[in-house]
Every structure is written in structure tokens, then in C-alpha cells.
Amino acid sequence: MKQTRTINLAGINFYLDEDAYIALEDYFKKLRIYFKHQPGDEEIISDIENRMAELFQQKLKSPQNVIKLDEVNEVISVLGKPGDFEQEETTAHAEDNYGNTKKRLFRDMDNSILGGVCSGLGAYLNIDQVWVRAVFLIAILSGVSLLLYLVMWIIIPPAKTTAEKLEMQGTPVNIKNIEKIIKEEMGNLKDKLEDLTEQAKNKFKRKK
């Protein structure tokens, strides 16, 4: 009889048989080696753990069920392995089996002016958010949609995690895309910090 091991992913306990546990430990060991010394490595690993937890939850009929090696390998095939990202078709097909390339409606807080409703609708409908804002503005001026906007602000969740931001765009949630979006966010943050530093320097020079 195989020994059962317990792991914690994203604050959730899962039970794995010995073979599944060894395979998963080896997978995360390779991930840490691959992302070591890269910007945002800890955040990337954390988002991969969150995504893996979601996939395991989808597969389990009960939280008490034991995850086996085949299920671990299937989840790994969805997320992808370090160094084999060129196998786009295989990864995309596996993601489709989970139905996770479908877009989900979120509020886009990265491009928001107020609550991110218009930018989120733009991403979901695949149209420029400027047009969505224009429609809402016209409707608000006519006294129609202010309440609708407030209701949508309340009921539509914000895209907070990397996985949610990818799902908002209808993009497969795998290692490659998680890494890409985190590095883009870090690049944008770096640019903003450089702009603020430059503005502070110019302000100091003017005062001097």
C-alpha cells in the first residue's frame, strides 16, 4: 500500500500518493532552478502554485480524495515545464481540456479610471475600452446608466491575481504566460519609478 503525503498549495491541503508527491516535488525543484535569480521569481512560483491548486480542485470530487501520479502529470502538462515552451500546441490543447481559455469577466484595475468596469468589459468583448467608456458616458449624461455602472462595479470581481488577469484576456494560464505578465508588470513598475525619480530631480533642480 502506497504512503499518502500531504502538501499545501495556496493555503489548501491536498493528499497525494508517494509517486505523485515525488513527481510534484521534482517539478517545483526544476521550477525554482529555472526561475532562480530572475525578476519576480517568488511571485511567479506563487502564482504557479495558485493555478495548480485550482486545477487540482477541479479534478477532485472530494477534498479527501488522493491525487495520483497521472493527475499530477496531467496538471503539469497544462502548466508546462521549464524549457519546453516551444510546444505551444500541446500546452494549448491541454488547457482547452480544462475549459480555461474561455474569457471571464473581471474589472480591469490596471487600466481603470474609476472601478475598472469599462476596461474589463473592453477586454471581455475584445473592443477598445475607449469605446466602452464613450458609450457609458453618453448613457450617464442621458441619465440612464449610472446605476447600472454602480451595480456592475459591485457584482463584477476585480482581476487581482495573475491567473485572473490572463483569464480576463482569454489567455491560457500556464507558466509561460504567468512569467510574461509578471515581468511586464515589473517592467511597468520600474518605468513608473524612473519617471517619478526624474520628476523629483527636475523639481529639486527648479527649487535650487
ChimeraX commands (.cxc) that place a marker at each C-alpha (Angstrom):
marker #1 position 0.00,0.00,0.00 radius 0.5
marker #1 position 1.43,3.38,-1.05 radius 0.5
marker #1 position 2.09,6.03,1.54 radius 0.5
marker #1 position -0.03,9.19,1.38 radius 0.5
marker #1 position 1.61,12.60,1.70 radius 0.5
marker #1 position 0.01,15.98,2.43 radius 0.5
marker #1 position 1.02,19.21,0.71 radius 0.5
marker #1 position -0.26,22.77,0.99 radius 0.5
marker #1 position -0.85,24.79,-2.16 radius 0.5
marker #1 position -2.33,28.30,-1.94 radius 0.5
marker #1 position -3.44,27.60,1.63 radius 0.5
marker #1 position -5.27,24.40,0.64 radius 0.5
marker #1 position -4.24,20.90,1.79 radius 0.5
marker #1 position -4.08,18.13,-0.81 radius 0.5
marker #1 position -3.40,14.42,-0.34 radius 0.5
marker #1 position -1.03,12.75,-2.80 radius 0.5
marker #1 position 0.22,9.19,-3.11 radius 0.5
marker #1 position 4.00,8.71,-2.88 radius 0.5
marker #1 position 4.65,8.69,-6.66 radius 0.5
marker #1 position 2.57,11.83,-7.21 radius 0.5
marker #1 position 4.32,13.59,-4.33 radius 0.5
marker #1 position 7.80,12.78,-5.69 radius 0.5
marker #1 position 6.83,13.97,-9.20 radius 0.5
marker #1 position 5.42,17.22,-7.84 radius 0.5
marker #1 position 8.46,17.87,-5.63 radius 0.5
marker #1 position 10.73,17.31,-8.63 radius 0.5
marker #1 position 8.62,19.67,-10.75 radius 0.5
marker #1 position 8.83,22.53,-8.25 radius 0.5
marker #1 position 12.54,21.90,-7.76 radius 0.5
marker #1 position 13.07,22.39,-11.50 radius 0.5
marker #1 position 10.86,25.49,-11.47 radius 0.5
marker #1 position 12.92,27.08,-8.68 radius 0.5
marker #1 position 16.16,26.34,-10.51 radius 0.5
marker #1 position 14.74,27.73,-13.77 radius 0.5
marker #1 position 13.44,30.97,-12.26 radius 0.5
marker #1 position 16.29,31.48,-9.79 radius 0.5
marker #1 position 17.77,34.98,-9.95 radius 0.5
marker #1 position 15.06,36.09,-12.40 radius 0.5
marker #1 position 13.00,39.19,-11.55 radius 0.5
marker #1 position 9.78,38.26,-9.76 radius 0.5
marker #1 position 10.81,34.61,-9.26 radius 0.5
marker #1 position 8.94,34.19,-5.95 radius 0.5
marker #1 position 5.77,35.77,-7.34 radius 0.5
marker #1 position 5.92,33.54,-10.42 radius 0.5
marker #1 position 6.28,30.39,-8.29 radius 0.5
marker #1 position 3.44,31.56,-6.03 radius 0.5
marker #1 position 1.10,32.11,-9.00 radius 0.5
marker #1 position 2.00,28.70,-10.40 radius 0.5
marker #1 position 1.11,27.13,-7.03 radius 0.5
marker #1 position -2.22,29.01,-7.01 radius 0.5
marker #1 position -3.02,27.82,-10.53 radius 0.5
marker #1 position -2.06,24.25,-9.70 radius 0.5
marker #1 position -4.34,24.34,-6.66 radius 0.5
marker #1 position -7.24,25.47,-8.88 radius 0.5
marker #1 position -6.61,22.62,-11.33 radius 0.5
marker #1 position -6.41,20.01,-8.56 radius 0.5
marker #1 position -9.67,21.31,-7.10 radius 0.5
marker #1 position -11.34,20.92,-10.49 radius 0.5
marker #1 position -10.22,17.30,-10.69 radius 0.5
marker #1 position -11.15,16.22,-7.17 radius 0.5
marker #1 position -14.68,15.07,-6.45 radius 0.5
marker #1 position -13.95,15.42,-2.75 radius 0.5
marker #1 position -11.21,17.31,-0.86 radius 0.5
marker #1 position -10.37,13.98,0.83 radius 0.5
marker #1 position -9.57,12.23,-2.45 radius 0.5
marker #1 position -5.96,11.22,-3.04 radius 0.5
marker #1 position -4.22,12.70,-6.08 radius 0.5
marker #1 position -2.36,10.13,-8.15 radius 0.5
marker #1 position 0.63,10.38,-10.48 radius 0.5
marker #1 position -1.50,10.51,-13.64 radius 0.5
marker #1 position -3.38,13.53,-12.31 radius 0.5
marker #1 position -0.16,15.32,-11.38 radius 0.5
marker #1 position 1.27,14.67,-14.85 radius 0.5
marker #1 position -1.93,15.95,-16.45 radius 0.5
marker #1 position -1.81,19.20,-14.46 radius 0.5
marker #1 position 1.89,19.63,-15.27 radius 0.5
marker #1 position 1.09,19.19,-18.96 radius 0.5
marker #1 position -1.40,22.05,-18.68 radius 0.5
marker #1 position 1.03,24.39,-16.96 radius 0.5
marker #1 position 4.05,23.36,-18.99 radius 0.5
marker #1 position 7.60,22.52,-17.97 radius 0.5
marker #1 position 10.59,24.87,-17.85 radius 0.5
marker #1 position 12.47,24.85,-21.12 radius 0.5
marker #1 position 9.82,23.24,-23.31 radius 0.5
marker #1 position 7.64,26.29,-24.00 radius 0.5
marker #1 position 8.09,25.83,-27.74 radius 0.5
marker #1 position 5.49,23.05,-27.54 radius 0.5
marker #1 position 2.67,25.59,-27.79 radius 0.5
marker #1 position 0.13,23.32,-29.49 radius 0.5
marker #1 position 0.41,20.59,-26.83 radius 0.5
marker #1 position 0.02,23.04,-23.97 radius 0.5
marker #1 position -2.86,24.91,-25.60 radius 0.5
marker #1 position -4.71,21.68,-26.29 radius 0.5
marker #1 position -4.32,20.53,-22.70 radius 0.5
marker #1 position -5.60,23.90,-21.48 radius 0.5
marker #1 position -8.66,23.56,-23.68 radius 0.5
marker #1 position -9.49,20.25,-21.99 radius 0.5
marker #1 position -9.96,22.19,-18.77 radius 0.5
marker #1 position -12.08,24.86,-20.49 radius 0.5
marker #1 position -9.87,27.60,-19.08 radius 0.5
marker #1 position -9.10,29.53,-22.25 radius 0.5
marker #1 position -12.61,30.95,-22.13 radius 0.5
marker #1 position -12.72,34.58,-21.15 radius 0.5
marker #1 position -14.05,35.56,-17.77 radius 0.5
marker #1 position -15.46,38.95,-16.93 radius 0.5
marker #1 position -13.41,40.90,-14.40 radius 0.5
marker #1 position -12.84,44.55,-13.61 radius 0.5
marker #1 position -9.51,45.59,-15.12 radius 0.5
marker #1 position -7.83,47.50,-12.29 radius 0.5
marker #1 position -4.57,48.01,-14.20 radius 0.5
marker #1 position -6.29,50.22,-16.78 radius 0.5
marker #1 position -9.07,51.65,-14.67 radius 0.5
marker #1 position -10.20,55.25,-14.26 radius 0.5
marker #1 position -12.83,54.54,-11.60 radius 0.5
marker #1 position -13.71,50.93,-10.90 radius 0.5
marker #1 position -12.27,49.18,-13.95 radius 0.5
marker #1 position -15.73,48.23,-15.28 radius 0.5
marker #1 position -15.27,49.71,-18.75 radius 0.5
marker #1 position -11.76,48.40,-19.23 radius 0.5
marker #1 position -12.90,44.97,-18.04 radius 0.5
marker #1 position -15.84,44.96,-20.45 radius 0.5
marker #1 position -13.49,46.07,-23.24 radius 0.5
marker #1 position -11.19,43.11,-22.56 radius 0.5
marker #1 position -14.11,40.68,-22.34 radius 0.5
marker #1 position -15.76,41.92,-25.54 radius 0.5
marker #1 position -12.41,42.40,-27.29 radius 0.5
marker #1 position -13.07,46.05,-28.14 radius 0.5
marker #1 position -11.18,49.21,-27.27 radius 0.5
marker #1 position -12.04,50.33,-23.74 radius 0.5
marker #1 position -12.28,53.91,-25.04 radius 0.5
marker #1 position -15.45,53.00,-26.93 radius 0.5
marker #1 position -16.95,51.32,-23.88 radius 0.5
marker #1 position -16.25,54.43,-21.81 radius 0.5
marker #1 position -17.78,56.62,-24.51 radius 0.5
marker #1 position -20.98,54.55,-24.51 radius 0.5
marker #1 position -21.22,54.69,-20.70 radius 0.5
marker #1 position -20.54,58.43,-20.67 radius 0.5
marker #1 position -23.27,59.14,-23.21 radius 0.5
marker #1 position -25.66,56.91,-21.29 radius 0.5
marker #1 position -24.79,58.56,-17.96 radius 0.5
marker #1 position -25.32,62.04,-19.41 radius 0.5
marker #1 position -28.73,60.92,-20.61 radius 0.5
marker #1 position -29.49,59.74,-17.06 radius 0.5
marker #1 position -29.70,56.06,-17.92 radius 0.5
marker #1 position -26.70,54.03,-16.80 radius 0.5
marker #1 position -25.13,55.50,-13.65 radius 0.5
marker #1 position -26.98,52.97,-11.51 radius 0.5
marker #1 position -26.05,50.18,-13.94 radius 0.5
marker #1 position -22.38,51.12,-13.69 radius 0.5
marker #1 position -22.52,51.09,-9.88 radius 0.5
marker #1 position -24.25,47.70,-9.88 radius 0.5
marker #1 position -21.62,46.26,-12.24 radius 0.5
marker #1 position -18.89,47.76,-10.07 radius 0.5
marker #1 position -20.32,45.79,-7.12 radius 0.5
marker #1 position -21.04,42.45,-8.77 radius 0.5
marker #1 position -18.06,42.12,-11.15 radius 0.5
marker #1 position -14.93,40.99,-9.27 radius 0.5
marker #1 position -11.60,42.73,-9.88 radius 0.5
marker #1 position -8.80,40.85,-11.61 radius 0.5
marker #1 position -6.28,40.66,-8.77 radius 0.5
marker #1 position -4.17,37.58,-9.42 radius 0.5
marker #1 position -2.05,36.87,-12.48 radius 0.5
marker #1 position -4.32,33.96,-13.39 radius 0.5
marker #1 position -7.41,36.18,-13.27 radius 0.5
marker #1 position -5.71,38.79,-15.49 radius 0.5
marker #1 position -4.90,36.08,-18.03 radius 0.5
marker #1 position -8.43,34.67,-17.89 radius 0.5
marker #1 position -9.77,38.20,-18.43 radius 0.5
marker #1 position -7.87,38.26,-21.74 radius 0.5
marker #1 position -8.83,34.68,-22.65 radius 0.5
marker #1 position -5.16,33.65,-22.46 radius 0.5
marker #1 position -4.11,30.15,-21.28 radius 0.5
marker #1 position -2.92,30.20,-17.68 radius 0.5
marker #1 position 0.42,28.41,-17.99 radius 0.5
marker #1 position 3.97,29.01,-16.83 radius 0.5
marker #1 position 4.99,30.92,-19.93 radius 0.5
marker #1 position 2.13,33.41,-19.72 radius 0.5
marker #1 position 2.39,33.79,-15.94 radius 0.5
marker #1 position 6.07,34.62,-16.29 radius 0.5
marker #1 position 5.37,37.02,-19.15 radius 0.5
marker #1 position 2.68,39.07,-17.40 radius 0.5
marker #1 position 4.63,39.34,-14.13 radius 0.5
marker #1 position 7.74,40.56,-15.94 radius 0.5
marker #1 position 5.63,43.07,-17.88 radius 0.5
marker #1 position 4.13,44.37,-14.63 radius 0.5
marker #1 position 7.59,44.66,-13.07 radius 0.5
marker #1 position 8.83,46.50,-16.17 radius 0.5
marker #1 position 5.91,48.92,-15.96 radius 0.5
marker #1 position 6.58,49.47,-12.26 radius 0.5
marker #1 position 10.24,50.14,-12.98 radius 0.5
marker #1 position 9.29,52.69,-15.66 radius 0.5
marker #1 position 6.93,54.46,-13.25 radius 0.5
marker #1 position 9.60,54.60,-10.55 radius 0.5
marker #1 position 12.10,56.03,-13.05 radius 0.5
marker #1 position 9.56,58.66,-14.14 radius 0.5
marker #1 position 8.89,59.63,-10.51 radius 0.5
marker #1 position 12.61,59.83,-9.82 radius 0.5
marker #1 position 13.14,62.04,-12.86 radius 0.5
marker #1 position 10.25,64.30,-11.84 radius 0.5
marker #1 position 11.68,64.61,-8.32 radius 0.5
marker #1 position 15.11,65.51,-9.72 radius 0.5
marker #1 position 13.61,68.17,-12.01 radius 0.5
marker #1 position 11.56,69.61,-9.15 radius 0.5
marker #1 position 14.66,69.77,-6.95 radius 0.5
marker #1 position 16.63,71.49,-9.69 radius 0.5
marker #1 position 13.90,74.11,-10.18 radius 0.5
marker #1 position 13.76,74.84,-6.45 radius 0.5
marker #1 position 17.53,75.07,-6.27 radius 0.5
marker link #1:1,2 radius 0.2
marker link #1:2,3 radius 0.2
marker link #1:3,4 radius 0.2
marker link #1:4,5 radius 0.2
marker link #1:5,6 radius 0.2
marker link #1:6,7 radius 0.2
marker link #1:7,8 radius 0.2
marker link #1:8,9 radius 0.2
marker link #1:9,10 radius 0.2
marker link #1:10,11 radius 0.2
marker link #1:11,12 radius 0.2
marker link #1:12,13 radius 0.2
marker link #1:13,14 radius 0.2
marker link #1:14,15 radius 0.2
marker link #1:15,16 radius 0.2
marker link #1:16,17 radius 0.2
marker link #1:17,18 radius 0.2
marker link #1:18,19 radius 0.2
marker link #1:19,20 radius 0.2
marker link #1:20,21 radius 0.2
marker link #1:21,22 radius 0.2
marker link #1:22,23 radius 0.2
marker link #1:23,24 radius 0.2
marker link #1:24,25 radius 0.2
marker link #1:25,26 radius 0.2
marker link #1:26,27 radius 0.2
marker link #1:27,28 radius 0.2
marker link #1:28,29 radius 0.2
marker link #1:29,30 radius 0.2
marker link #1:30,31 radius 0.2
marker link #1:31,32 radius 0.2
marker link #1:32,33 radius 0.2
marker link #1:33,34 radius 0.2
marker link #1:34,35 radius 0.2
marker link #1:35,36 radius 0.2
marker link #1:36,37 radius 0.2
marker link #1:37,38 radius 0.2
marker link #1:38,39 radius 0.2
marker link #1:39,40 radius 0.2
marker link #1:40,41 radius 0.2
marker link #1:41,42 radius 0.2
marker link #1:42,43 radius 0.2
marker link #1:43,44 radius 0.2
marker link #1:44,45 radius 0.2
marker link #1:45,46 radius 0.2
marker link #1:46,47 radius 0.2
marker link #1:47,48 radius 0.2
marker link #1:48,49 radius 0.2
marker link #1:49,50 radius 0.2
marker link #1:50,51 radius 0.2
marker link #1:51,52 radius 0.2
marker link #1:52,53 radius 0.2
marker link #1:53,54 radius 0.2
marker link #1:54,55 radius 0.2
marker link #1:55,56 radius 0.2
marker link #1:56,57 radius 0.2
marker link #1:57,58 radius 0.2
marker link #1:58,59 radius 0.2
marker link #1:59,60 radius 0.2
marker link #1:60,61 radius 0.2
marker link #1:61,62 radius 0.2
marker link #1:62,63 radius 0.2
marker link #1:63,64 radius 0.2
marker link #1:64,65 radius 0.2
marker link #1:65,66 radius 0.2
marker link #1:66,67 radius 0.2
marker link #1:67,68 radius 0.2
marker link #1:68,69 radius 0.2
marker link #1:69,70 radius 0.2
marker link #1:70,71 radius 0.2
marker link #1:71,72 radius 0.2
marker link #1:72,73 radius 0.2
marker link #1:73,74 radius 0.2
marker link #1:74,75 radius 0.2
marker link #1:75,76 radius 0.2
marker link #1:76,77 radius 0.2
marker link #1:77,78 radius 0.2
marker link #1:78,79 radius 0.2
marker link #1:79,80 radius 0.2
marker link #1:80,81 radius 0.2
marker link #1:81,82 radius 0.2
marker link #1:82,83 radius 0.2
marker link #1:83,84 radius 0.2
marker link #1:84,85 radius 0.2
marker link #1:85,86 radius 0.2
marker link #1:86,87 radius 0.2
marker link #1:87,88 radius 0.2
marker link #1:88,89 radius 0.2
marker link #1:89,90 radius 0.2
marker link #1:90,91 radius 0.2
marker link #1:91,92 radius 0.2
marker link #1:92,93 radius 0.2
marker link #1:93,94 radius 0.2
marker link #1:94,95 radius 0.2
marker link #1:95,96 radius 0.2
marker link #1:96,97 radius 0.2
marker link #1:97,98 radius 0.2
marker link #1:98,99 radius 0.2
marker link #1:99,100 radius 0.2
marker link #1:100,101 radius 0.2
marker link #1:101,102 radius 0.2
marker link #1:102,103 radius 0.2
marker link #1:103,104 radius 0.2
marker link #1:104,105 radius 0.2
marker link #1:105,106 radius 0.2
marker link #1:106,107 radius 0.2
marker link #1:107,108 radius 0.2
marker link #1:108,109 radius 0.2
marker link #1:109,110 radius 0.2
marker link #1:110,111 radius 0.2
marker link #1:111,112 radius 0.2
marker link #1:112,113 radius 0.2
marker link #1:113,114 radius 0.2
marker link #1:114,115 radius 0.2
marker link #1:115,116 radius 0.2
marker link #1:116,117 radius 0.2
marker link #1:117,118 radius 0.2
marker link #1:118,119 radius 0.2
marker link #1:119,120 radius 0.2
marker link #1:120,121 radius 0.2
marker link #1:121,122 radius 0.2
marker link #1:122,123 radius 0.2
marker link #1:123,124 radius 0.2
marker link #1:124,125 radius 0.2
marker link #1:125,126 radius 0.2
marker link #1:126,127 radius 0.2
marker link #1:127,128 radius 0.2
marker link #1:128,129 radius 0.2
marker link #1:129,130 radius 0.2
marker link #1:130,131 radius 0.2
marker link #1:131,132 radius 0.2
marker link #1:132,133 radius 0.2
marker link #1:133,134 radius 0.2
marker link #1:134,135 radius 0.2
marker link #1:135,136 radius 0.2
marker link #1:136,137 radius 0.2
marker link #1:137,138 radius 0.2
marker link #1:138,139 radius 0.2
marker link #1:139,140 radius 0.2
marker link #1:140,141 radius 0.2
marker link #1:141,142 radius 0.2
marker link #1:142,143 radius 0.2
marker link #1:143,144 radius 0.2
marker link #1:144,145 radius 0.2
marker link #1:145,146 radius 0.2
marker link #1:146,147 radius 0.2
marker link #1:147,148 radius 0.2
marker link #1:148,149 radius 0.2
marker link #1:149,150 radius 0.2
marker link #1:150,151 radius 0.2
marker link #1:151,152 radius 0.2
marker link #1:152,153 radius 0.2
marker link #1:153,154 radius 0.2
marker link #1:154,155 radius 0.2
marker link #1:155,156 radius 0.2
marker link #1:156,157 radius 0.2
marker link #1:157,158 radius 0.2
marker link #1:158,159 radius 0.2
marker link #1:159,160 radius 0.2
marker link #1:160,161 radius 0.2
marker link #1:161,162 radius 0.2
marker link #1:162,163 radius 0.2
marker link #1:163,164 radius 0.2
marker link #1:164,165 radius 0.2
marker link #1:165,166 radius 0.2
marker link #1:166,167 radius 0.2
marker link #1:167,168 radius 0.2
marker link #1:168,169 radius 0.2
marker link #1:169,170 radius 0.2
marker link #1:170,171 radius 0.2
marker link #1:171,172 radius 0.2
marker link #1:172,173 radius 0.2
marker link #1:173,174 radius 0.2
marker link #1:174,175 radius 0.2
marker link #1:175,176 radius 0.2
marker link #1:176,177 radius 0.2
marker link #1:177,178 radius 0.2
marker link #1:178,179 radius 0.2
marker link #1:179,180 radius 0.2
marker link #1:180,181 radius 0.2
marker link #1:181,182 radius 0.2
marker link #1:182,183 radius 0.2
marker link #1:183,184 radius 0.2
marker link #1:184,185 radius 0.2
marker link #1:185,186 radius 0.2
marker link #1:186,187 radius 0.2
marker link #1:187,188 radius 0.2
marker link #1:188,189 radius 0.2
marker link #1:189,190 radius 0.2
marker link #1:190,191 radius 0.2
marker link #1:191,192 radius 0.2
marker link #1:192,193 radius 0.2
marker link #1:193,194 radius 0.2
marker link #1:194,195 radius 0.2
marker link #1:195,196 radius 0.2
marker link #1:196,197 radius 0.2
marker link #1:197,198 radius 0.2
marker link #1:198,199 radius 0.2
marker link #1:199,200 radius 0.2
marker link #1:200,201 radius 0.2
marker link #1:201,202 radius 0.2
marker link #1:202,203 radius 0.2
marker link #1:203,204 radius 0.2
marker link #1:204,205 radius 0.2
marker link #1:205,206 radius 0.2
marker link #1:206,207 radius 0.2
marker link #1:207,208 radius 0.2
view
